[in-house]
Amino acid sequence: MIELTSSKINIEKLERHFYQYGWIVVQLPNPDPVYAARASLLAELRRLTGSDIITLEDYHEVIGDDKNHTELQFQLTQFFWSQKLASQVITAQLDLFKAFLGQDLNIQSKPHLRITRPGKPQDNIGYHRDTYYGCSPFELSVLVPYTDVPPESALSVLSGSHIRPESDFSLTQIENPEVSKGSVKHQLGFLYAPKLIDPSCTADMQPVPLAVGEALIFSLATVHGSVENRGLVCRWSSDIRVVNALAPLNPSLKAGYYEKLSRSVVSETAEAYNNAQLASLKGME
């Protein structure tokens, strides 16, 4: 992990590591919103379950049934979205993301809240590259844990995969009988037509342990994922996408997928000019 300060040399170290490996782990400069999000999720979990002793870590000991788990995860995800918890986390680290992506930033409006129980492979989506599904290598994924994640419970990455061609990875596309397009599980981030990477291509996957207050940041071209939480505690995390507002993206990306996070003063004034021009043209009609 690289400690982050505002000094140029540390940003350069982060950039070098990211360029070489396709991912970095940082201690967030302002972790307070992460701890606040953790507390909010715990309070909502206790409200929904009616239990005042359940914790994020032992969630799986109380919620073992898959149907109940899916319903509860969706309720918690809607709460996560409504409270804008992800946006609060990222906004508190803007200097980091501006250094990586520039002044003009957009953030995913509805990032996934992951709840991965020990010994439940069905809670995972396996190893994959988000570029398989129309995503852009200009986008970053920011994995923020709300529980400490030891190696046996962690997401894994394939270092250096972010600059390898798609042809390096043999794929088999299948239908997922548990997920349909637009379903609750699809909204939770599960794939209805996953593309499975041949195991021979993922032999060098390495787990990335994290503590609350840290984040794993990786390119959407980096092979990543998990097949099973083999630890003893439940893994709670969110993967939040951040992108430069001017970057080329898949034109089929659904409206509202991203929302405004920050803008440079030049972009703000350009937007004001364009709005004035548009209003003037409408007035002439």
KEKE-3310 file (N, C-alpha, C; in steps of 0.2 Angstrom, whole numbers, plus 5000, padded with zeros to 4 digits):
npx = (5004:5002:5005:4996:4999:4998:5009:5019:5028:5023:5011:5016:5022:5011:5005:5015:5015:5002:5002:5011:5005:4991:4983:4981:4983:4977:4978:4965:4964:4955:4946:4934:4921:4919:4919:4907:4898:4899:4894:4881:4876:4876:4867:4855:4854:4852:4839:4831:4832:4828:4836:4847:4860:4866:4880:4890:4900:4896:4885:4882:4879:4867:4859:4857:4849:4847:4837:4832:4843:4846:4835:4837:4849:4846:4837:4846:4855:4847:4845:4858:4860:4851:4855:4867:4879:4891:4895:4898:4910:4919:4919:4926:4939:4944:4955:4964:4958:4957:4970:4973:4964:4960:4952:4938:4926:4915:4904:4898:4881:4873:4881:4887:4883:4891:4889:4896:4896:4904:4910:4900:4899:4890:4888:4897:4905:4915:4931:4935:4934:4930:4929:4924:4911:4907:4912:4924:4942:4946:4939:4939:4938:4933:4936:4929:4930:4919:4921:4935:4946:4953:4966:4961:4948:4947:4945:4953:4967:4974:4989:4996:4987:4979:4984:4985:4980:4963:4963:4972:4965:4956:4939:4923:4906:4891:4874:4866:4856:4851:4850:4842:4840:4838:4833:4832:4844:4852:4852:4859:4872:4875:4879:4869:4873:4887:4904:4916:4932:4946:4953:4967:4971:4971:4979:4989:4982:4981:4976:4970:4972:4962:4960:4947:4945:4955:4957:4955:4960:4957:4960:4946:4950:4958:4960:4950:4941:4932:4930:4925:4922:4933:4936:4932:4923:4910:4911:4909:4907:4909:4909:4914:4913:4923:4926:4934:4925:4925:4930:4930:4916:4906:4894:4881:4879:4868:4856:4860:4868:4881:4885:4887:4902:4914:4920:4931:4935:4935:4928:4915:4912:4912:4901:4891:4891:4887:4874:4868:4868:4860:4848:4846:4844:4832:4824:4823:4815)
npy = (4994:5011:5026:5040:5057:5075:5078:5079:5069:5057:5056:5053:5041:5033:5034:5027:5015:5011:5012:5001:4990:4991:4993:5000:5002:5012:5022:5031:5049:5056:5047:5048:5048:5035:5028:5033:5029:5015:5015:5019:5009:4998:5002:5003:4990:4983:4989:4984:4970:4969:4966:4970:4966:4960:4961:4969:4960:4947:4945:4934:4924:4926:4928:4917:4911:4911:4918:4927:4934:4941:4949:4957:4963:4970:4980:4986:4991:5001:5010:5014:5020:5030:5038:5043:5038:5034:5044:5054:5048:5048:5061:5067:5063:5071:5077:5067:5060:5069:5071:5060:5059:5072:5088:5088:5078:5063:5053:5037:5035:5025:5015:4998:4989:4977:4962:4949:4933:4921:4906:4905:4904:4908:4922:4929:4935:4930:4929:4942:4955:4971:4978:4968:4970:4981:4992:5006:5008:5020:5022:5021:5010:5010:5002:5001:4995:4991:4983:4975:4966:4952:4942:4929:4933:4942:4952:4948:4952:4953:4957:4969:4965:4975:4981:4972:4963:4959:4946:4939:4932:4918:4915:4910:4911:4911:4907:4914:4905:4910:4924:4937:4949:4965:4961:4960:4954:4957:4971:4972:4969:4957:4945:4942:4935:4930:4931:4919:4917:4907:4895:4894:4906:4914:4910:4918:4926:4938:4940:4955:4961:4972:4986:4994:5011:5011:5009:5000:5004:5002:4999:4997:4989:4979:4963:4955:4951:4938:4922:4915:4919:4914:4916:4920:4930:4941:4950:4967:4979:4993:4996:5009:5018:5030:5043:5053:5067:5070:5059:5046:5036:5021:5022:5017:5017:5018:5032:5043:5035:5040:5054:5071:5076:5084:5100:5109:5127:5132:5123:5125:5138:5136:5128:5137:5146:5138:5135:5148:5151:5141:5144:5157:5153:5146:5156:5163:5155)
npz = (5000:4997:5005:5005:5002:4999:4992:4977:4974:4980:4973:4960:4963:4965:4952:4944:4949:4946:4932:4929:4935:4935:4946:4962:4980:4992:5007:5012:5011:5018:5028:5035:5030:5026:5038:5043:5033:5035:5048:5046:5037:5046:5056:5048:5043:5056:5059:5048:5051:5063:5074:5087:5089:5078:5067:5054:5051:5055:5048:5040:5048:5053:5042:5031:5021:5004:4997:5006:5009:4996:4995:5006:5004:4992:4998:5007:4997:4990:5001:5002:4990:4991:5001:4996:4999:4993:4985:4995:5000:4990:4986:4997:4994:4983:4979:4976:4966:4956:4953:4946:4936:4931:4932:4928:4932:4933:4942:4946:4947:4954:4962:4965:4980:4988:4996:5003:5008:5018:5012:5001:4986:4976:4979:4973:4957:4950:4941:4930:4917:4916:4904:4895:4895:4888:4895:4898:4896:4901:4913:4931:4944:4961:4975:4990:5006:5019:5030:5038:5027:5025:5017:5013:5011:5001:4987:4971:4960:4943:4940:4928:4918:4913:4902:4892:4877:4873:4866:4873:4883:4885:4882:4888:4885:4895:4900:4914:4925:4936:4935:4927:4914:4920:4932:4950:4955:4944:4945:4957:4953:4947:4934:4919:4908:4909:4905:4905:4910:4905:4916:4915:4912:4923:4933:4940:4948:4962:4979:4987:5002:5013:5024:5033:5028:5019:5001:4986:4970:4953:4935:4923:4914:4920:4925:4937:4953:4962:4968:4979:4996:5007:5020:5037:5040:5035:5019:5016:5004:4992:4975:4966:4952:4944:4932:4920:4914:4901:4894:4881:4880:4881:4869:4871:4884:4898:4900:4913:4920:4925:4935:4938:4946:4949:4942:4931:4932:4919:4912:4918:4915:4901:4900:4905:4895:4884:4888:4889:4875:4870:4876:4870:4857:4857:4861:4849:4842)
capx = (5000:5006:5002:4994:4999:4997:5015:5019:5032:5019:5006:5020:5023:5005:5005:5020:5012:4995:5004:5014:5001:4984:4979:4984:4980:4979:4975:4961:4966:4949:4942:4928:4914:4919:4917:4901:4894:4899:4889:4874:4874:4875:4860:4850:4854:4848:4832:4828:4832:4825:4841:4852:4866:4869:4885:4892:4905:4893:4879:4880:4877:4860:4856:4860:4845:4849:4831:4831:4849:4845:4830:4840:4854:4843:4835:4852:4858:4843:4847:4865:4859:4847:4859:4872:4885:4897:4897:4902:4916:4923:4920:4931:4946:4944:4962:4967:4955:4959:4977:4973:4959:4959:4947:4931:4925:4909:4904:4893:4876:4871:4887:4885:4885:4893:4889:4899:4896:4909:4907:4894:4901:4885:4888:4903:4904:4921:4936:4932:4937:4924:4929:4921:4904:4906:4915:4930:4948:4946:4935:4942:4934:4936:4933:4929:4928:4916:4924:4942:4946:4959:4968:4956:4941:4948:4945:4960:4968:4979:4994:4998:4982:4976:4987:4985:4974:4957:4964:4976:4961:4951:4932:4917:4900:4886:4868:4866:4849:4849:4849:4839:4841:4834:4831:4835:4851:4856:4853:4864:4879:4877:4878:4865:4877:4894:4910:4921:4939:4949:4957:4974:4973:4970:4984:4993:4978:4983:4971:4972:4968:4961:4957:4942:4949:4959:4953:4958:4958:4960:4957:4941:4953:4961:4956:4949:4935:4933:4925:4922:4925:4935:4937:4927:4919:4907:4914:4905:4911:4906:4914:4912:4916:4924:4928:4934:4918:4927:4933:4926:4913:4902:4888:4875:4878:4861:4856:4860:4873:4885:4882:4893:4906:4917:4922:4936:4932:4935:4922:4910:4911:4909:4894:4886:4890:4882:4867:4866:4867:4854:4842:4845:4841:4825:4820:4822:4810)
capy = (5000:5018:5031:5046:5064:5079:5079:5077:5063:5051:5055:5050:5034:5030:5033:5022:5008:5010:5011:4995:4984:4992:4994:5003:5002:5019:5024:5037:5055:5057:5041:5049:5046:5028:5025:5035:5024:5009:5015:5020:5003:4994:5005:5001:4982:4982:4991:4980:4964:4969:4964:4975:4963:4958:4966:4967:4954:4941:4945:4928:4919:4927:4928:4912:4909:4916:4923:4933:4938:4945:4954:4962:4966:4975:4985:4990:4995:5006:5014:5016:5025:5036:5042:5046:5037:5033:5051:5057:5045:5050:5069:5068:5062:5073:5079:5061:5058:5075:5070:5054:5059:5078:5092:5086:5071:5061:5047:5032:5037:5020:5010:4992:4987:4970:4958:4943:4929:4916:4899:4906:4905:4912:4929:4931:4935:4926:4933:4946:4961:4975:4979:4963:4971:4988:4997:5009:5008:5027:5022:5018:5007:5011:4997:5004:4991:4993:4978:4973:4961:4948:4939:4924:4935:4948:4953:4947:4956:4950:4963:4969:4963:4981:4983:4966:4963:4954:4940:4935:4928:4913:4916:4906:4915:4906:4910:4913:4904:4914:4931:4939:4956:4970:4958:4962:4952:4961:4978:4971:4968:4950:4945:4937:4932:4931:4928:4915:4917:4900:4895:4894:4913:4917:4907:4922:4931:4939:4944:4962:4963:4979:4988:5000:5017:5010:5008:4997:5007:4998:5000:4993:4984:4975:4957:4956:4947:4933:4916:4913:4922:4908:4918:4919:4936:4944:4956:4972:4984:4996:4997:5015:5020:5037:5044:5060:5069:5071:5053:5043:5030:5017:5027:5014:5018:5021:5039:5044:5030:5044:5061:5076:5076:5091:5103:5115:5133:5132:5119:5128:5144:5134:5126:5142:5149:5134:5136:5154:5150:5137:5148:5162:5150:5144:5162:5165:5151)
capz = (5000:4996:5009:5001:5004:4994:4989:4970:4973:4981:4967:4955:4964:4963:4945:4942:4951:4942:4925:4929:4938:4934:4952:4968:4986:4995:5013:5010:5014:5023:5029:5040:5027:5025:5044:5043:5029:5039:5054:5043:5035:5052:5059:5043:5044:5062:5058:5044:5053:5070:5078:5089:5090:5072:5064:5047:5050:5057:5045:5037:5053:5054:5035:5027:5016:4998:4995:5011:5008:4990:4997:5011:5000:4988:5002:5009:4991:4989:5006:5000:4985:4993:5006:4993:5003:4989:4983:5000:5001:4984:4986:5002:4992:4977:4976:4973:4959:4951:4951:4942:4931:4929:4935:4926:4935:4934:4947:4945:4951:4958:4963:4968:4987:4988:5003:5001:5014:5018:5009:4997:4979:4973:4981:4969:4950:4947:4938:4924:4915:4914:4897:4892:4895:4885:4899:4895:4901:4904:4919:4937:4949:4967:4979:4997:5011:5026:5035:5036:5022:5025:5010:5011:5009:4997:4979:4968:4953:4939:4939:4922:4913:4910:4895:4888:4873:4874:4864:4878:4888:4882:4886:4886:4887:4897:4903:4921:4926:4942:4934:4921:4913:4924:4938:4956:4956:4939:4948:4962:4950:4945:4927:4916:4903:4910:4900:4910:4908:4906:4922:4914:4911:4930:4938:4944:4952:4969:4983:4989:5008:5014:5030:5033:5027:5013:4995:4980:4964:4947:4929:4921:4909:4924:4927:4944:4955:4967:4967:4985:5002:5011:5027:5042:5041:5029:5016:5014:5000:4987:4970:4964:4946:4943:4925:4917:4911:4893:4891:4877:4884:4876:4867:4873:4891:4899:4903:4921:4924:4928:4937:4939:4953:4949:4935:4931:4931:4912:4910:4921:4911:4895:4901:4906:4888:4880:4891:4886:4868:4869:4878:4865:4851:4859:4861:4842:4838)
cpx = (5004:5002:5002:4995:4998:5003:5016:5023:5027:5013:5010:5021:5017:5004:5009:5017:5006:4997:5006:5009:4994:4980:4984:4980:4982:4975:4972:4963:4961:4945:4935:4922:4914:4916:4909:4896:4893:4894:4882:4871:4872:4868:4854:4849:4850:4841:4829:4827:4828:4830:4846:4859:4870:4875:4886:4896:4901:4886:4877:4878:4870:4856:4859:4856:4846:4843:4831:4837:4848:4840:4833:4845:4851:4840:4840:4855:4853:4844:4854:4865:4856:4851:4865:4879:4892:4900:4901:4909:4921:4925:4925:4938:4947:4951:4966:4965:4956:4966:4977:4969:4958:4953:4940:4930:4917:4909:4898:4887:4873:4876:4884:4887:4885:4892:4890:4900:4901:4906:4901:4897:4896:4884:4894:4901:4910:4926:4933:4936:4930:4923:4925:4913:4903:4909:4922:4936:4950:4943:4939:4936:4937:4932:4934:4926:4925:4917:4931:4942:4953:4960:4963:4949:4941:4947:4952:4960:4974:4984:4996:4993:4979:4979:4988:4979:4969:4959:4969:4972:4955:4944:4927:4911:4894:4880:4868:4858:4847:4848:4846:4840:4836:4831:4834:4842:4855:4857:4859:4871:4880:4875:4874:4868:4884:4899:4915:4927:4942:4953:4964:4976:4973:4974:4987:4989:4981:4978:4974:4968:4968:4958:4952:4946:4954:4954:4958:4955:4961:4956:4951:4944:4957:4957:4956:4943:4937:4928:4922:4926:4927:4937:4932:4922:4916:4910:4909:4909:4906:4911:4911:4916:4917:4928:4929:4928:4919:4929:4928:4923:4908:4895:4881:4874:4872:4862:4856:4865:4878:4882:4888:4896:4910:4919:4927:4932:4931:4928:4915:4907:4909:4902:4889:4885:4886:4875:4864:4864:4861:4848:4841:4842:4834:4821:4819:4816:4803)
cpy = (5006:5023:5037:5053:5068:5081:5076:5070:5057:5050:5051:5043:5030:5029:5028:5015:5006:5008:5004:4989:4985:4993:4997:5002:5009:5019:5031:5043:5057:5051:5042:5047:5039:5025:5027:5031:5018:5009:5016:5013:4998:4996:5002:4993:4980:4984:4986:4973:4963:4967:4969:4972:4961:4963:4964:4961:4948:4940:4938:4922:4920:4926:4923:4910:4914:4921:4929:4937:4943:4951:4960:4966:4972:4981:4990:4994:5001:5012:5018:5021:5031:5041:5045:5044:5036:5040:5055:5054:5048:5057:5070:5067:5065:5075:5073:5059:5063:5074:5065:5055:5066:5082:5090:5079:5069:5055:5043:5034:5031:5014:5004:4992:4980:4968:4951:4938:4923:4910:4899:4908:4909:4919:4932:4931:4932:4932:4936:4952:4965:4977:4974:4965:4978:4993:5000:5008:5015:5027:5019:5015:5008:5007:4999:4998:4994:4988:4977:4967:4957:4945:4934:4926:4940:4947:4951:4951:4952:4956:4963:4968:4969:4983:4977:4966:4958:4947:4936:4931:4924:4914:4911:4909:4910:4910:4908:4911:4908:4921:4932:4947:4961:4967:4961:4960:4956:4968:4977:4970:4961:4950:4940:4933:4933:4927:4925:4915:4910:4900:4896:4901:4917:4914:4911:4928:4932:4943:4950:4963:4970:4980:4993:5006:5017:5009:5005:5001:5004:5001:4995:4988:4978:4969:4956:4951:4942:4927:4913:4917:4916:4910:4917:4925:4938:4950:4961:4977:4987:4997:5003:5017:5028:5038:5052:5061:5069:5065:5050:5037:5027:5021:5023:5014:5021:5028:5039:5039:5034:5051:5065:5076:5082:5093:5108:5121:5134:5129:5122:5134:5142:5131:5131:5146:5145:5134:5142:5154:5146:5141:5154:5159:5148:5150:5165:5161:5153)
cpz = (5000:5000:5005:5005:4998:4990:4982:4970:4975:4976:4961:4956:4963:4956:4942:4943:4947:4935:4924:4930:4936:4940:4957:4974:4990:5002:5011:5014:5020:5023:5033:5036:5026:5032:5045:5039:5032:5045:5051:5040:5040:5055:5054:5043:5050:5062:5054:5047:5060:5075:5080:5091:5084:5070:5057:5046:5051:5053:5042:5042:5055:5048:5031:5021:5010:4996:5000:5010:5002:4992:5001:5008:4996:4992:5005:5003:4990:4994:5004:4995:4987:4998:5003:4996:4999:4987:4989:5001:4996:4984:4992:5000:4985:4974:4973:4966:4954:4949:4946:4935:4928:4933:4934:4927:4935:4939:4945:4950:4956:4958:4966:4976:4987:4996:5001:5007:5013:5016:5005:4990:4975:4974:4977:4961:4946:4944:4931:4923:4913:4907:4892:4890:4893:4889:4896:4899:4903:4911:4925:4941:4956:4972:4986:5001:5017:5031:5033:5032:5022:5018:5008:5009:5004:4990:4977:4961:4950:4937:4931:4916:4910:4904:4891:4883:4875:4872:4868:4883:4884:4886:4883:4889:4889:4899:4910:4923:4932:4941:4927:4920:4916:4930:4944:4957:4950:4942:4954:4959:4947:4938:4924:4911:4904:4905:4905:4907:4910:4912:4921:4913:4918:4935:4943:4948:4959:4973:4986:4996:5009:5021:5029:5033:5022:5007:4990:4974:4958:4941:4927:4916:4913:4926:4934:4946:4960:4966:4973:4991:5006:5018:5031:5043:5034:5026:5013:5010:4995:4981:4966:4958:4946:4936:4924:4913:4903:4890:4887:4881:4879:4875:4870:4881:4893:4902:4911:4924:4928:4930:4938:4946:4954:4942:4936:4930:4923:4909:4912:4917:4904:4895:4902:4899:4884:4882:4888:4879:4866:4871:4873:4859:4852:4859:4854:4839:4838)
residu = (MET:ILE:GLU:LEU:THR:SER:SER:LYS:ILE:ASN:ILE:GLU:LYS:LEU:GLU:ARG:HIS:PHE:TYR:GLN:TYR:GLY:TRP:ILE:VAL:VAL:GLN:LEU:PRO:ASN:PRO:ASP:PRO:VAL:TYR:ALA:ALA:ARG:ALA:SER:LEU:LEU:ALA:GLU:LEU:ARG:ARG:LEU:THR:GLY:SER:ASP:ILE:ILE:THR:LEU:GLU:ASP:TYR:HIS:GLU:VAL:ILE:GLY:ASP:ASP:LYS:ASN:HIS:THR:GLU:LEU:GLN:PHE:GLN:LEU:THR:GLN:PHE:PHE:TRP:SER:GLN:LYS:LEU:ALA:SER:GLN:VAL:ILE:THR:ALA:GLN:LEU:ASP:LEU:PHE:LYS:ALA:PHE:LEU:GLY:GLN:ASP:LEU:ASN:ILE:GLN:SER:LYS:PRO:HIS:LEU:ARG:ILE:THR:ARG:PRO:GLY:LYS:PRO:GLN:ASP:ASN:ILE:GLY:TYR:HIS:ARG:ASP:THR:TYR:TYR:GLY:CYS:SER:PRO:PHE:GLU:LEU:SER:VAL:LEU:VAL:PRO:TYR:THR:ASP:VAL:PRO:PRO:GLU:SER:ALA:LEU:SER:VAL:LEU:SER:GLY:SER:HIS:ILE:ARG:PRO:GLU:SER:ASP:PHE:SER:LEU:THR:GLN:ILE:GLU:ASN:PRO:GLU:VAL:SER:LYS:GLY:SER:VAL:LYS:HIS:GLN:LEU:GLY:PHE:LEU:TYR:ALA:PRO:LYS:LEU:ILE:ASP:PRO:SER:CYS:THR:ALA:ASP:MET:GLN:PRO:VAL:PRO:LEU:ALA:VAL:GLY:GLU:ALA:LEU:ILE:PHE:SER:LEU:ALA:THR:VAL:HIS:GLY:SER:VAL:GLU:ASN:ARG:GLY:LEU:VAL:CYS:ARG:TRP:SER:SER:ASP:ILE:ARG:VAL:VAL:ASN:ALA:LEU:ALA:PRO:LEU:ASN:PRO:SER:LEU:LYS:ALA:GLY:TYR:TYR:GLU:LYS:LEU:SER:ARG:SER:VAL:VAL:SER:GLU:THR:ALA:GLU:ALA:TYR:ASN:ASN:ALA:GLN:LEU:ALA:SER:LEU:LYS:GLY:MET:GLU)
# end
